[in-house]
Structures are given as C-alpha cells and as structure tokens.
Amino acid sequence: MKDPIASTFSKILYYFLPVFFAALTFFISFEEREFPWLWWGYILFLFFGSHLLDKGKILGMVPGILLGIYVILDDLKPHVGPTVAWIGIVLIIYYLICGIHVFIRKRKAAKNI
C-alpha cells in the first residue's frame, strides 16, 4: 500500500515549479494585458514532464532539463537587460533532483517485491 504522505510530498515536489511559473506568468500577463503564448507552451512542457515524473517515469526530467538548457543558451545571445541564466541552472538542478527521487523510489519499490 502506498504511503499517502509520501505520495502527496512527491506530487508537491514534481508540480511545484510548473505551478509557480504558471502563477507568475498569469500575474505578469494580467499586469501587461497581453497573453504570452510561448510562455504557456513552456509551462505545458514542464507540466508534461511533471506528469511523467508523477507516473514514475525517469524520462520526465528531460523536458525540464531541455528547457533549462534553452534558457541558458538564449541568455548567451547579446541583449539588453538582466541575465536569466540562473533560471536555467535552477531548472536543470530541480529536474535532476526530481529524476533522482523517482529513480530511488523505483529501486526501493523493486527491492520490496
């Protein structure tokens, strides 16, 4: 039988970042009065990865890592304004931690069989 507290913690862990980015995007788009389609596409990409992680698939970390790499590479282009490469680094580390968490859970479940 699954532990309900551990299952709830895992859901919070996997879905925290996409929900945070969705709320942030919603409030920024509400203030700017425009709908950033591309941002919502990125957020749906993160939700897809979180859903895969929630289902126990280690490959769910790939969308977050790819988006993190994209953010870092996009920041290397010459532009005016603050640097956002740290967001890409946070995405990569976060989704690596989530992938490791899924891997450890799967190994523990395999040992208990």
Rosetta constraint file for C-alpha pairs under 8 A:
AtomPair CA 2 CA 6 HARMONIC 7.90 0.50
AtomPair CA 2 CA 7 HARMONIC 7.15 0.50
AtomPair CA 3 CA 7 HARMONIC 6.19 0.50
AtomPair CA 4 CA 8 HARMONIC 6.07 0.50
AtomPair CA 5 CA 9 HARMONIC 6.14 0.50
AtomPair CA 6 CA 10 HARMONIC 6.16 0.50
AtomPair CA 7 CA 11 HARMONIC 6.35 0.50
AtomPair CA 8 CA 12 HARMONIC 6.25 0.50
AtomPair CA 9 CA 13 HARMONIC 6.05 0.50
AtomPair CA 10 CA 14 HARMONIC 6.09 0.50
AtomPair CA 10 CA 54 HARMONIC 7.19 0.50
AtomPair CA 11 CA 15 HARMONIC 5.95 0.50
AtomPair CA 11 CA 54 HARMONIC 6.42 0.50
AtomPair CA 12 CA 16 HARMONIC 5.53 0.50
AtomPair CA 13 CA 98 HARMONIC 7.35 0.50
AtomPair CA 14 CA 50 HARMONIC 5.18 0.50
AtomPair CA 14 CA 51 HARMONIC 7.79 0.50
AtomPair CA 14 CA 53 HARMONIC 6.76 0.50
AtomPair CA 14 CA 54 HARMONIC 6.69 0.50
AtomPair CA 14 CA 98 HARMONIC 6.62 0.50
AtomPair CA 15 CA 19 HARMONIC 6.11 0.50
AtomPair CA 15 CA 47 HARMONIC 7.08 0.50
AtomPair CA 15 CA 50 HARMONIC 5.81 0.50
AtomPair CA 15 CA 51 HARMONIC 7.99 0.50
AtomPair CA 16 CA 20 HARMONIC 6.03 0.50
AtomPair CA 17 CA 21 HARMONIC 6.11 0.50
AtomPair CA 18 CA 22 HARMONIC 6.00 0.50
AtomPair CA 18 CA 43 HARMONIC 5.90 0.50
AtomPair CA 18 CA 44 HARMONIC 7.98 0.50
AtomPair CA 18 CA 46 HARMONIC 5.76 0.50
AtomPair CA 18 CA 47 HARMONIC 5.88 0.50
AtomPair CA 18 CA 50 HARMONIC 7.90 0.50
AtomPair CA 19 CA 23 HARMONIC 6.15 0.50
AtomPair CA 20 CA 24 HARMONIC 6.14 0.50
AtomPair CA 21 CA 25 HARMONIC 5.93 0.50
AtomPair CA 21 CA 43 HARMONIC 6.88 0.50
AtomPair CA 22 CA 26 HARMONIC 6.01 0.50
AtomPair CA 22 CA 40 HARMONIC 7.46 0.50
AtomPair CA 22 CA 43 HARMONIC 6.43 0.50
AtomPair CA 23 CA 27 HARMONIC 6.25 0.50
AtomPair CA 24 CA 28 HARMONIC 6.13 0.50
AtomPair CA 25 CA 29 HARMONIC 5.90 0.50
AtomPair CA 25 CA 39 HARMONIC 7.30 0.50
AtomPair CA 25 CA 40 HARMONIC 7.78 0.50
AtomPair CA 26 CA 30 HARMONIC 5.99 0.50
AtomPair CA 27 CA 31 HARMONIC 6.18 0.50
AtomPair CA 28 CA 32 HARMONIC 6.09 0.50
AtomPair CA 29 CA 33 HARMONIC 5.60 0.50
AtomPair CA 29 CA 34 HARMONIC 5.42 0.50
AtomPair CA 29 CA 35 HARMONIC 5.71 0.50
AtomPair CA 29 CA 36 HARMONIC 6.80 0.50
AtomPair CA 30 CA 34 HARMONIC 7.01 0.50
AtomPair CA 36 CA 40 HARMONIC 6.59 0.50
AtomPair CA 37 CA 41 HARMONIC 6.28 0.50
AtomPair CA 38 CA 42 HARMONIC 6.39 0.50
AtomPair CA 39 CA 43 HARMONIC 6.25 0.50
AtomPair CA 40 CA 44 HARMONIC 6.12 0.50
AtomPair CA 41 CA 45 HARMONIC 6.21 0.50
AtomPair CA 42 CA 46 HARMONIC 6.35 0.50
AtomPair CA 42 CA 67 HARMONIC 7.53 0.50
AtomPair CA 43 CA 47 HARMONIC 6.19 0.50
AtomPair CA 44 CA 48 HARMONIC 6.14 0.50
AtomPair CA 45 CA 49 HARMONIC 6.47 0.50
AtomPair CA 45 CA 63 HARMONIC 6.32 0.50
AtomPair CA 45 CA 64 HARMONIC 7.82 0.50
AtomPair CA 46 CA 50 HARMONIC 6.16 0.50
AtomPair CA 46 CA 63 HARMONIC 6.16 0.50
AtomPair CA 46 CA 64 HARMONIC 5.87 0.50
AtomPair CA 47 CA 51 HARMONIC 6.03 0.50
AtomPair CA 48 CA 52 HARMONIC 6.35 0.50
AtomPair CA 48 CA 60 HARMONIC 7.51 0.50
AtomPair CA 48 CA 63 HARMONIC 7.70 0.50
AtomPair CA 49 CA 53 HARMONIC 6.25 0.50
AtomPair CA 49 CA 59 HARMONIC 7.77 0.50
AtomPair CA 49 CA 60 HARMONIC 4.22 0.50
AtomPair CA 49 CA 61 HARMONIC 5.95 0.50
AtomPair CA 49 CA 62 HARMONIC 7.01 0.50
AtomPair CA 49 CA 63 HARMONIC 5.50 0.50
AtomPair CA 49 CA 64 HARMONIC 6.72 0.50
AtomPair CA 50 CA 54 HARMONIC 6.05 0.50
AtomPair CA 50 CA 60 HARMONIC 6.18 0.50
AtomPair CA 50 CA 61 HARMONIC 7.58 0.50
AtomPair CA 51 CA 55 HARMONIC 6.29 0.50
AtomPair CA 51 CA 60 HARMONIC 7.27 0.50
AtomPair CA 52 CA 56 HARMONIC 6.46 0.50
AtomPair CA 52 CA 57 HARMONIC 5.29 0.50
AtomPair CA 52 CA 58 HARMONIC 7.51 0.50
AtomPair CA 52 CA 59 HARMONIC 7.18 0.50
AtomPair CA 52 CA 60 HARMONIC 4.63 0.50
AtomPair CA 53 CA 57 HARMONIC 5.14 0.50
AtomPair CA 53 CA 58 HARMONIC 6.12 0.50
AtomPair CA 53 CA 59 HARMONIC 7.40 0.50
AtomPair CA 53 CA 60 HARMONIC 4.78 0.50
AtomPair CA 53 CA 61 HARMONIC 6.97 0.50
AtomPair CA 53 CA 98 HARMONIC 7.41 0.50
AtomPair CA 53 CA 99 HARMONIC 7.12 0.50
AtomPair CA 53 CA 102 HARMONIC 6.72 0.50
AtomPair CA 56 CA 102 HARMONIC 5.98 0.50
AtomPair CA 56 CA 106 HARMONIC 7.31 0.50
AtomPair CA 57 CA 102 HARMONIC 7.25 0.50
AtomPair CA 58 CA 99 HARMONIC 5.37 0.50
AtomPair CA 58 CA 100 HARMONIC 7.91 0.50
AtomPair CA 58 CA 102 HARMONIC 6.14 0.50
AtomPair CA 58 CA 103 HARMONIC 6.47 0.50
AtomPair CA 59 CA 99 HARMONIC 7.56 0.50
AtomPair CA 60 CA 64 HARMONIC 7.91 0.50
AtomPair CA 60 CA 99 HARMONIC 7.17 0.50
AtomPair CA 61 CA 65 HARMONIC 6.30 0.50
AtomPair CA 61 CA 95 HARMONIC 5.06 0.50
AtomPair CA 61 CA 96 HARMONIC 6.41 0.50
AtomPair CA 61 CA 98 HARMONIC 6.92 0.50
AtomPair CA 61 CA 99 HARMONIC 5.50 0.50
AtomPair CA 62 CA 66 HARMONIC 5.99 0.50
AtomPair CA 62 CA 95 HARMONIC 7.78 0.50
AtomPair CA 63 CA 67 HARMONIC 6.11 0.50
AtomPair CA 64 CA 68 HARMONIC 6.09 0.50
AtomPair CA 64 CA 91 HARMONIC 6.02 0.50
AtomPair CA 64 CA 92 HARMONIC 6.40 0.50
AtomPair CA 64 CA 95 HARMONIC 5.75 0.50
AtomPair CA 65 CA 69 HARMONIC 6.19 0.50
AtomPair CA 65 CA 91 HARMONIC 6.44 0.50
AtomPair CA 65 CA 92 HARMONIC 4.69 0.50
AtomPair CA 65 CA 95 HARMONIC 6.38 0.50
AtomPair CA 65 CA 96 HARMONIC 7.58 0.50
AtomPair CA 66 CA 70 HARMONIC 6.15 0.50
AtomPair CA 66 CA 92 HARMONIC 7.98 0.50
AtomPair CA 67 CA 71 HARMONIC 6.17 0.50
AtomPair CA 67 CA 88 HARMONIC 7.18 0.50
AtomPair CA 67 CA 91 HARMONIC 7.51 0.50
AtomPair CA 68 CA 72 HARMONIC 6.29 0.50
AtomPair CA 68 CA 87 HARMONIC 7.18 0.50
AtomPair CA 68 CA 88 HARMONIC 3.80 0.50
AtomPair CA 68 CA 89 HARMONIC 6.25 0.50
AtomPair CA 68 CA 90 HARMONIC 7.59 0.50
AtomPair CA 68 CA 91 HARMONIC 5.15 0.50
AtomPair CA 68 CA 92 HARMONIC 5.38 0.50
AtomPair CA 69 CA 73 HARMONIC 6.12 0.50
AtomPair CA 69 CA 88 HARMONIC 6.14 0.50
AtomPair CA 69 CA 89 HARMONIC 7.90 0.50
AtomPair CA 69 CA 92 HARMONIC 7.47 0.50
AtomPair CA 70 CA 74 HARMONIC 5.90 0.50
AtomPair CA 70 CA 88 HARMONIC 7.46 0.50
AtomPair CA 71 CA 75 HARMONIC 6.14 0.50
AtomPair CA 71 CA 84 HARMONIC 7.39 0.50
AtomPair CA 71 CA 85 HARMONIC 6.27 0.50
AtomPair CA 71 CA 87 HARMONIC 7.27 0.50
AtomPair CA 71 CA 88 HARMONIC 5.12 0.50
AtomPair CA 72 CA 76 HARMONIC 6.64 0.50
AtomPair CA 72 CA 84 HARMONIC 7.47 0.50
AtomPair CA 72 CA 85 HARMONIC 4.67 0.50
AtomPair CA 72 CA 86 HARMONIC 7.70 0.50
AtomPair CA 72 CA 87 HARMONIC 7.91 0.50
AtomPair CA 72 CA 88 HARMONIC 5.33 0.50
AtomPair CA 72 CA 89 HARMONIC 7.38 0.50
AtomPair CA 73 CA 77 HARMONIC 7.29 0.50
AtomPair CA 75 CA 79 HARMONIC 7.99 0.50
AtomPair CA 75 CA 83 HARMONIC 6.54 0.50
AtomPair CA 75 CA 84 HARMONIC 6.31 0.50
AtomPair CA 75 CA 85 HARMONIC 5.77 0.50
AtomPair CA 84 CA 88 HARMONIC 7.31 0.50
AtomPair CA 85 CA 89 HARMONIC 6.48 0.50
AtomPair CA 86 CA 90 HARMONIC 6.12 0.50
AtomPair CA 87 CA 91 HARMONIC 6.17 0.50
AtomPair CA 88 CA 92 HARMONIC 6.22 0.50
AtomPair CA 89 CA 93 HARMONIC 6.20 0.50
AtomPair CA 90 CA 94 HARMONIC 5.89 0.50
AtomPair CA 91 CA 95 HARMONIC 6.10 0.50
AtomPair CA 92 CA 96 HARMONIC 6.07 0.50
AtomPair CA 93 CA 97 HARMONIC 6.18 0.50
AtomPair CA 94 CA 98 HARMONIC 6.30 0.50
AtomPair CA 95 CA 99 HARMONIC 6.02 0.50
AtomPair CA 96 CA 100 HARMONIC 6.13 0.50
AtomPair CA 97 CA 101 HARMONIC 6.11 0.50
AtomPair CA 98 CA 102 HARMONIC 6.31 0.50
AtomPair CA 99 CA 103 HARMONIC 6.18 0.50
AtomPair CA 100 CA 104 HARMONIC 6.12 0.50
AtomPair CA 101 CA 105 HARMONIC 6.18 0.50
AtomPair CA 102 CA 106 HARMONIC 6.12 0.50
AtomPair CA 103 CA 107 HARMONIC 6.26 0.50
AtomPair CA 104 CA 108 HARMONIC 6.18 0.50
AtomPair CA 105 CA 109 HARMONIC 6.13 0.50
AtomPair CA 106 CA 110 HARMONIC 6.12 0.50
AtomPair CA 107 CA 111 HARMONIC 6.24 0.50
AtomPair CA 108 CA 112 HARMONIC 6.32 0.50
AtomPair CA 109 CA 113 HARMONIC 6.65 0.50
